[in-house]
Amino acid sequence: MDPHNTKEFASMDAMKYWNRVDWYNGGMEHTARHLLYARFWVQFLYNIGLVPHKEMIWTRVSHGMVLGSNNEKMSKSKGNVINPDDIVSEYGADTLRLYEMFMGDYQQDAPWNTDSLRGCKRFIDKIIRLKDKVVDKEGYTKELEVVQNKTIKKVTNDLTSMAYNTAVSALMILANSYEDSKELTKDDYRLLLILLNPIAPHITEELNESLGYQPLCYAEWPKYDDSKTVEKEKEIAVQVNGKVRATINISIDEDEESIKEKAMQEENVVRYIDGKEIVKVIVIKGKIINIVVK
C-alpha cells in the first residue's frame, strides 16, 4: 500500500485509500496460519497505532478440497491424483469446470467421481444439441417464462453466494425444459448460454457466435421478473385408496370442487371408482388428491 515510504510504517492516508482486502479465499487447512497474520498481527499493529483498522479483510471464505475417489486427500504416494490436463484432453475444459462447480458445496471437501464427470459431459452435449431446436424467431417462449425467470433468479443469487453446485442444478432443469419444448427462439437459447457462460465459457461463446451474436462477455446479465417466478399451474397426483392412478394439471388458485371434478373425470380414475361407493375425497391443496372407495 505504501512501499516507498522510508519515514514511517506506512502512510495512514495510503492505508485508508486502499482500505481493506475485499475477498480472501483459501483452503481450510491453512486457516490457522492465515488468521495468524491476517487477523492477530493486524490487531496488534492496530493496538500500537500503526494501521487504521482492526480488521483488514471484509470477507474470508475457506474452500473444501477435491479428494481422491477413495475419499482420501490426493497424494502421489496413494496413487489417487487426478491430472487436470488429462481430463481437459479427454472431456474438454468446460466439462472440467462444470464438474468442479457441480461436485458439491464449495466450502466442503468432495471426492472425485469420474461417472459424475461424464454426466457433466453429457450435459454439455445436450446444450449443443438444443441448438437444433432454435428457429428464426425473436422474443421468449410464453410456456418457458416461469422456468426462465426462476433460473435467472436462482443462478444470479447462487453465483454471488458461491453456491455453484445448485446454480448448475438450476441450469440443468432449464435445459431439460428446453428439451421438452418443440422449438426454441434465439432469445430462449441465448438466455441459457448467458447463464451458463461464467461456468462453461468456451462452448457457450462458440454456440453464441454461431447464432451471429456479439460475444457473451459483452452481454448484459439478464434480469428476472419476480412475479413470473411463481408457477401458475401445477401437476398433482390422484390416488384411489392410497395408490396413484393418474395426474392432473390444476391452477394454483383453483377451488377444491373444480379439482375434485377434474380428478373424477380421469379415465384411469373412473376405472377404479366405477360401481363403488365413494367414502370421501381428500384434497391436500397443491399436493395430492386421495379418493377413498369401498
N, C-alpha and C positions, 0 to 999 in steps of 0.2 A: 504493500500500500504506500510505502514511502521509503524506497530502497536507498536513495542517495542522501538521506538526512544524516549528517555526521554530528549534529548538535544534541539530538535527543533520541529516545527510544523510537518514536515515530510521531509525526505531527498529528495532534488531535483533530485538526481540520481535515487532514487527509483521511484519517480513520472514520470520521463522521461522514465524509463524502462517499467513501467506498462502502460504508455501513457494514453489513454482515453477509456471511455466506447464505445464499438463498436455499440451497438444497445440498445436503451432504448424504451421499449414498455409499454404503459399504457393506461388507459381509458381516454376518452375525458373529463369526469367530474373532473379528478384530474389534468388537465393540469396546471391550475393557480398555485396550490401549488407545483407541481413538478418543474415547471420552477423557482419558488422562490429559492429552494435550489440547483437545478441542473444548473441554469444559473446565477442568480443575486448574490447569495452568492459567487459563484466561481469567478465572475467578481470582486467582492470586494476583495477576497483573492489574486487575480492576481494583483490588483492595489496596494496592500500593500506588494507585492513581496513574498508571501508565496507559490504560486503554479506557475508552468511553462507555463500554457496555459489559455487563456481567456475562452475557451470552453472546457468542459470535456466530451462531448458526440459527437460522429461522426454522428449518425443518431437517430432521435426521431420520433416515429410513435404513433399516437393515434388511438386506435381501437374503433369501434362502440359497442353498446350494443345489446344483444338479448332482444327484448321487448316481452311482452305477446302478445297473439293472438289478443288482443283488442288494440294493438299499444301503450300501456302504459308500463312504467317501471315495471318490475316484482316485486311483493310485496305480502307477505303472506296475508296482510290485504285485498288486492284486489282479492285474490284467483286466480291469473294468473301465479303462479310459476310452472315451469316445473322441475321435479326431473330427472336429467340425469340417475340415477340408474334405474329408471323405464323404460326409453327409451332403455337403454342397455339390460335390461332383455327381453323386448318385440321384439326389432328390431336388436339388436347387436351393439357392439361398433363401428364397421366400418360404419354402416349406420348413426349413430350419428355424427361421424367425418366427413363423406362425406357431410351430410346435413349442418353442421355448416360452412363448406367451401363454399358450393354452395348457401347458402341462400341470399347472397348479397355482396356488396362491403365491404371489410374488415374494412374500415375506417368509414363506415356509420352504423347507427342503422338499425336493421331489425326485423320485427315481426315474432314470431314463427308461423309456419304453418304445422299442422300435415299431411295435404294432400301432401305437398311437401316432407315431411319426408318419407311418404310411397312411393313416386316416387323414392326417393334415394334407398329404399329397393328393388324396382323392378329393378333398375339399377344393384345393387349388384347381384341379382338373374340372370340377363342377363349375367353378367361376368362369373358366374358359368356355365350357360347353354352353353356358347360359347366353353367350353372345349370339348363338344361333337362333335364339328366340326373339332377338331385337328386330323390331320393324321400324320403318321410317316414319315415326310419329314423335311429336314433342309432348311435354307435359307428363303428369304422373297418372298411373292407372288407379281408378277410383277404388277398386277392390283391394288394392295393396296399401291404401292410405294409412290404415291403422298400424299395420306391422312396420311400415316405413318410419312413421313418426315415433313409434315405440323404440325402434332400433337406433334412430338418431339420438334420442334421449339417453338410452342405455349406454351406447358406445361413448358418447360425449362425457357422461359422468364417470364411466369406468376408466377411460384413458387418463382423465385428470386425477383420479384417485388410485391409479396404478393397479386396478383390478382387471388386468389384461385378459385373464382366462375367461371371465364372464363376458367381456367385450367380444371375444372371439365366438363364444357360445351364441350371443345375440346375432352376430353376422351369419352364423350357420343356420339359425332359424329363418333369417331373412332370405338366405339363398334357397332354403327348402320351399319357402312360399313362392319365390320366383320360379322354381322348378315346376310347381303345381299350376302356375299360370300358363295360359295358352300362348300368350305373347307378352313382350316387354317393350316399352317405349325406350328411346335413347336416354331419357331423363331417369327412368327407373334403373336402368343398368348403370348409368354413370354415378348415381347415388351410392350404389353398392361399392363401386370402385373407389369412390372418395373415402367412404368409411373404412374400407379395408386398406387403403393406401399407406397409413403410418406403420402397419404391421407387415404388409407384403407389397413394398413399393415398386418392385421391378415389373412383375407381371401386370399389375394394375395400370402402371404408366403405359405399358406396351398395348394393352387392350384399349385403353382410353385413346391413344394415338390412332389406333386402327379405326376408331369412330370419327376421326377428323377433328378432335377437340384439342385445345391448348393443354399443355402439361398440367397434371393434377396438382403439382407443387404450387401452382399459381391460383388454384381454385379456392373459393371461399368455403369454409367449413359449413355444412348445412345446419339450418335451424329447424327445430321441431315446433309443432303446434300442440300444446298440452291438451287441448280439447279433443284432439284426434288421436290421443294415445289410449283411449278407452274403447274397448270392443263394444259395438252396438248390438252384435249378435253373439250367441254362444251355443255350442253344441253340448247337449246333456244326454245322459243315458236314461233309458226307460227300462225299468225292471218289472218282472212279473214274479211275485213271490220270491224276491231277492235275487233273481237271475236276470242279467242284462239280455233283453230281447230286441232292442232297437236303440237308435239315437235320433234325436230331433234337434233342429235349429230353432232357438227362441230369441226374441228380442229381450234385451236386459231389463226392460221395464214392462214386460208382458205380464198380464194378470194370471192368477192360478187357474181360473176356469178355461181360459184360452189354451194354456199349457196342457191341461188335462185332456181337452178336446183333441189337440194335435196328437198326443200320445195314444189315445184310444183309436185313432184312425190309421195308425201304422199297421201295415199288412201283417208283419210278424207278431205284433202285439195282439191283434184281433185273433190270430190263430190260437193263442194261449189263453185268451179270456172268453172266447166264444162258448156259449152254453153254460158258463159258470157264474156263480154269484160273486159279485164284486163286494168284498167286505169293507174295504177302504182304499183310498188313494192318497198316498203321502207325497207331498211336493216339498222338496228342500230346494228353495229358490236358487236358481243359478247353478245347481249341482246335479240333482238326480230326481227321478220320479219312481216311486215304487207302488205298483198296483197289487193289492193283496186279494186273492180269489180263493174260493173253495168249491 
